[in-house]
Amino acid sequence: MQLKNKIAVVVGAGQSAGETIGNGRATAIRFARAGAQVLLVDRDIASAEETAQMIAQENSASVLGADITIEDDCRAIAETCVHRYGRIDILHNNVGTLRGDGGSVDLSGEDWQRLMDINLKGLFLTCKYVLPVMRAQRSGVIVNISSTAAVCFRPRTLAYKITKAGINALTQNLALENAPYGVRVNAILPGLMDTPMAIESRVRDQGVNRDALREERAAQVPLEKKMGSAWDVAAAAVFLASDEAKYITGVLLPVDGGLSARVG
């Protein structure tokens, strides 16, 4: 088992409603199957509890309600994990939103700031309070969920793009800053995925047809003209969190069916 005896924190372990599974929930389940005990963190406690029920047959898990835009909540994530499990081996940062995003002339300042707080500031704060624990252990892994939107143009996702580009830069900075302590930091860049956040948010906010949206997105993917799933992201996360990736840090790994290979 790749993560046997590891303690993992999955931030964003619940998910929004939808026909498919989200990245955070899928990763939490895969971590448990790989042998990790998992602290499931989400603002929506009920959704995190649903994830815990799915994990119950695989391994032990517990739930913590937290809003990562609140610094005290981020401090509590690290403190709670150490209190319950004694250490933190893995931090998986999955929280993100694109709701309210837009283009350069219609995106409001309020929505810009909200996206910055959720997608980038919150991720920084979870790292800030987990890193001292990992430094003291002289070991640990952080996996941040970015997006190919950071390097590829997507219409009406200006603030989302900037936050994901910021995650890429933050990931590389944290990787080098914490390498002397044996702490690895990497990011996964999902492409066009069939997840509730990607599909349901656009159906709801833009009024598009769900099936037509799926077809339009799939047609853009070089690899077999198919979108990926949250399980693809979860598989990459398990690898990066495992000792099999012990010499990998500062990497921005696309999981995108070749979408970002078109850049340049």
Buried (B, 14 or more C-beta within 10 A) or exposed (E): EBBEEBBBBBBBBBBBEBEBBBBBBBBBBBBBBBBBBBBBBBBBBEBBBBBBEBBEEBBEBBBBBBBBBBEEBBBBBBEBBBEEBEBBBBBBBBBBBBBBBBEEEEBEEEBBEBBBBBBBBBBBBBBBBBBEBBBEBEBBBBBBBBBBBBBBEBEBBBBBBBBBBBBBBBBBEBBEEBEEBBBBBBBBBBBBBBBBBBBBBBBEEEEEEEEEBBEEBBEBBBEEEBBBBBBBBBBBBBBBBBEEBEEBBBBBBBBBBEBBEEEE
